[in-house]
């Protein structure tokens, strides 16, 4: 059913976000250095505007002052996994043949 479906990925940050949450659920704190953005929520928002389904799962924990907090984890629903693999393959294939990609990983 999802064999040939792809969704847009336009930047290396978007590709990294999809790659990491495809592998496992990740907290926003853990994603910042991996994705290369202090505003991972904005990267997620841009992907959602392009048709991606990315869920935020909230969980309760205590911070170091013993105050309850509700951080979030991003998860890619199972039905999106094949689409993500297709889309990442298409993105990297295009990047390999596209001179508009510059050294910092973002498109010009």
C-alpha positions in Angstrom: 0.0 0.0 0.0 2.8 2.4 0.8 5.4 0.9 -1.5 6.0 3.9 -3.7 4.6 6.8 -1.6 7.0 9.6 -0.7 6.6 12.9 1.2 8.8 16.0 0.8 12.0 16.4 2.6 13.7 19.6 1.7 16.6 20.1 4.2 19.2 18.0 5.9 17.6 18.9 9.2 14.3 17.5 8.1 16.1 14.3 6.9 17.9 13.9 10.2 14.7 14.4 12.2 12.9 11.7 10.1 15.9 9.4 10.3 16.2 9.6 14.1 12.5 9.2 14.9 12.2 6.4 12.3 14.9 4.5 14.3 13.3 5.1 17.7 11.2 7.6 19.7 13.3 10.5 20.8 12.9 13.3 23.4 13.1 16.8 22.2 16.2 17.4 24.4 18.0 14.4 22.7 17.0 15.5 19.2 18.5 19.0 19.4 22.1 18.0 18.8 21.2 15.2 16.5 19.0 17.3 14.2 21.3 20.3 14.4 18.6 22.7 15.5 17.7 24.4 18.7 14.1 24.6 17.5 13.3 21.0 16.6 9.6 21.8 17.0 9.8 24.2 14.0 11.5 21.5 11.9 8.6 19.1 12.9 6.0 21.8 12.1 7.5 22.3 8.6 7.3 18.5 8.0 3.7 18.4 9.2 2.8 21.2 6.8 4.2 18.9 4.0 1.9 16.0 5.0 4.1 14.1 7.5 2.5 12.5 10.6 4.7 13.0 13.6 3.2 12.4 17.0 4.3 13.9 20.3 3.9 11.6 23.3 4.0 13.3 26.6 5.3 11.6 29.7 5.6 12.7 33.4 9.0 12.8 35.1 10.6 14.7 38.0 13.2 17.3 37.3 16.3 17.7 39.6 14.2 19.8 42.0 11.6 17.0 42.2 9.1 19.1 40.3 6.9 17.1 37.9 7.4 18.0 34.2 5.8 16.7 31.0 8.5 16.5 28.3 7.7 15.1 25.0 9.0 12.4 22.7 8.5 12.4 18.9 7.3 9.2 17.3 6.8 8.3 13.7 3.6 6.1 13.5 4.2 2.6 12.1 2.2 3.3 9.0 4.7 6.1 8.1 7.8 3.9 8.3 7.8 2.7 4.7 7.0 6.2 3.5 9.9 7.6 5.6 12.3 5.1 4.1 11.1 5.9 0.6 11.3 9.6 1.2 14.8 9.5 2.7 16.1 7.4 -0.2 14.6 9.9 -2.7 16.0 12.9 -0.7 19.6 11.4 -0.6 19.4 10.3 -4.2 18.5 13.9 -5.2 21.2 15.3 -2.9 23.8 13.2 -4.5 23.0 14.6 -7.9 22.1 18.2 -6.9 24.8 21.0 -7.0 22.5 23.3 -4.9 23.4 21.5 -1.7 26.1 23.4 0.2 28.6 22.3 2.8 26.6 23.2 5.9 24.0 20.6 4.8 21.2 23.0 3.9 20.1 23.9 0.4 20.9 27.3 -1.1 
